[in-house]
Amino acid sequence: MSRRSRDDEPLDDVDRLFLKIEPLAAPADFAARVAAQTRAAPVAARPGWASVRPRLWWAFDAVALLTLLALSVSFGMALHESGSVDILAVMLEFGAVGDAVDALIESLPWLQLAGLALNAALVLVLSKLALDADAPGSSTAPNPRAA
């Protein structure tokens, strides 16, 4: 039985197979063939407005997100000032529902709540438009690979 020279363990089947492997030489033109097949396809240039549009949607989306942040803070402050948070705490602590719900509905800052909801919807729409404008193939330029 043959032995390994380093650690004197007997050779197993895998070691015997590795001993039979001989290195192969790569073909002479291998690198040139690989380079020729992996060249980049030409990218069609976008028209003027199409290159600005994705950045414009992202800018609008960023402004809408900052507005959403400001409205959220303002809404939280209005909830605290109007006493809605205190009414809600009493409702949760004592389980009072009847008159407390009416008081809560009357104390909510509805105008800010509506603005917050509209701005959240605007953020969703603008985010979708920004992502769609950035998606590959969304430009009106012809696709060079389509032919």
MONORPE-V690256 format. One record per pair of residues at least 24 apart in sequence whose ideal C-beta (glycine too) atoms are under 10 Angstrom apart, sorted by the first residue. I is the first residue (numbers start at 1). J is the second residue. Records with the same first field share a line. If there is no record, write none. Layout:
I: J ; J
//
This chain:
41: 144 ; 145
42: 144 ; 145
43: 141 ; 144
44: 139 ; 141 ; 142 ; 143 ; 144 ; 145
45: 139 ; 141
46: 138 ; 139 ; 140 ; 141
47: 139 ; 140 ; 141
49: 139 ; 140
50: 133 ; 138 ; 139 ; 140 ; 141
51: 139 ; 141
52: 133
53: 129 ; 130 ; 133 ; 134 ; 138 ; 139
54: 129 ; 130 ; 131 ; 132 ; 133 ; 134 ; 135 ; 138 ; 139
55: 130 ; 133 ; 134
56: 129 ; 130 ; 133
57: 126 ; 127 ; 128 ; 129 ; 130 ; 131 ; 132 ; 133 ; 134
58: 126 ; 127 ; 129 ; 130 ; 131 ; 133 ; 134
59: 126 ; 130
60: 122 ; 123 ; 125 ; 126 ; 127 ; 129 ; 130
61: 122 ; 123 ; 124 ; 125 ; 126 ; 127 ; 128 ; 129 ; 130 ; 131
62: 123 ; 126 ; 130
63: 122 ; 123 ; 126
64: 119 ; 120 ; 121 ; 122 ; 123 ; 124 ; 125 ; 126 ; 127
65: 119 ; 122 ; 123 ; 126 ; 127
67: 115 ; 116 ; 119 ; 122 ; 123
68: 115 ; 116 ; 119 ; 120 ; 122 ; 123
69: 119
70: 119
71: 112 ; 113 ; 115 ; 116 ; 117 ; 118 ; 119 ; 120
72: 112 ; 116 ; 119 ; 120
74: 109 ; 112 ; 115 ; 116
75: 108 ; 109 ; 111 ; 112 ; 113 ; 115 ; 116
76: 112
77: 109 ; 112
78: 107 ; 108 ; 109 ; 111 ; 112 ; 113
79: 107 ; 108 ; 109 ; 112 ; 113
81: 107 ; 109
82: 106 ; 107 ; 108 ; 109 ; 112
83: 107
84: 108 ; 109
//
